[in-house]
Amino acid sequence: MPQPNMQQMLKQVQRMQADMARAQEEIAAAEVQASSGGGMVTATVSGALQLKSIRIEPAAIDPDDPDLLSDLVLAAVNEALRSAQQLAADRMQRVTGGLDMGALGGLGLPGF
């Protein structure tokens, strides 16, 4: 059985590291939005999972039912966070080609 070309493997790993670093920068700069209550509350989250903004329509503010507004905000924020996590997973999947980086100890790559 022939020996693997270590130099070629090292170049592939270095290329993957650069691709992953670029993807992580793109993910951090990306923003996703999610809404609840038919658009009454909209949350914007960065790819770095930071809440960037919450927009609340005036009609969603009912002083007699503050719990409804609270529920709408939670739903919008949680959906935006889930969407940001899915965006990150999808982009990293493209970079790694489905390679399970956790199974390989992360190969010392950032983010794994």
C-alpha positions in Angstrom: 0.0 0.0 0.0 1.5 3.4 -1.0 2.4 6.0 1.6 0.2 9.1 1.5 1.9 12.2 0.2 2.3 14.2 3.5 3.2 17.4 1.8 0.1 17.3 -0.3 -2.0 16.5 2.8 -0.5 19.4 4.6 -1.3 21.8 1.8 -4.9 20.5 1.8 -5.2 21.1 5.5 -3.7 24.6 5.2 -6.2 25.4 2.4 -9.1 24.1 4.5 -7.9 26.2 7.5 -7.9 29.3 5.3 -11.3 28.4 3.8 -12.7 27.9 7.3 -11.3 31.2 8.6 -12.9 33.0 5.7 -16.2 31.2 6.3 -16.1 32.1 10.0 -15.6 35.8 9.1 -18.5 35.7 6.7 -20.7 34.0 9.3 -19.8 36.6 11.9 -20.7 39.4 9.5 -24.0 37.8 8.4 -27.3 38.7 9.9 -30.6 36.8 10.0 -34.0 37.9 10.9 -37.0 36.1 12.3 -40.4 37.3 13.3 -43.4 36.2 15.4 -47.0 37.2 15.7 -47.4 37.7 11.9 -44.5 40.2 11.8 -45.5 42.0 15.0 -42.0 41.4 16.5 -38.9 41.0 14.4 -35.5 40.0 15.8 -32.1 40.4 14.0 -29.2 38.2 15.1 -25.6 38.1 13.8 -23.9 35.0 12.7 -21.9 35.4 15.9 -25.2 34.9 17.8 -25.4 38.5 19.0 -28.8 40.0 19.2 -28.5 43.1 16.9 -32.1 44.5 17.0 -35.7 44.0 18.0 -38.5 45.7 16.1 -41.9 45.8 17.8 -45.0 47.0 15.9 -47.0 49.4 18.1 -50.1 47.1 17.7 -48.1 44.4 19.6 -48.0 46.6 22.7 -51.1 45.8 24.8 -50.8 47.2 28.3 -53.4 44.7 29.4 -51.4 41.7 28.1 -47.7 42.2 28.7 -47.2 38.5 28.6 -48.2 38.3 25.0 -45.5 40.8 24.0 -42.9 38.9 26.1 -43.9 35.6 24.3 -43.6 37.2 20.9 -40.2 38.6 21.7 -38.9 35.3 23.0 -40.3 33.4 19.9 -38.7 35.9 17.5 -35.3 35.9 19.2 -35.2 32.1 19.6 -36.1 31.6 15.9 -33.4 34.1 14.8 -30.8 32.3 17.0 -31.8 29.0 15.5 -31.6 30.5 12.0 -28.1 31.9 12.7 -26.9 28.5 14.0 -28.3 26.8 10.9 -26.6 29.4 8.7 -23.2 28.7 10.4 -23.7 24.9 10.1 -24.6 25.1 6.4 -21.6 27.4 5.6 -19.1 25.2 7.5 -20.6 22.1 5.9 -19.8 23.6 2.5 -16.2 24.3 3.5 -15.5 20.9 5.1 -17.5 18.9 2.6 -19.3 17.1 5.4 -16.1 16.0 7.1 -16.8 15.4 10.8 -14.2 17.7 12.3 -15.0 16.7 15.8 -14.2 13.1 15.0 -10.7 14.2 13.9 -10.0 16.3 17.0 -10.6 19.4 15.0 -7.2 19.2 13.3 -6.3 22.3 15.3 -8.7 24.3 13.1 -10.3 27.5 14.6 -13.8 26.9 15.8 -13.5 23.1 16.2 
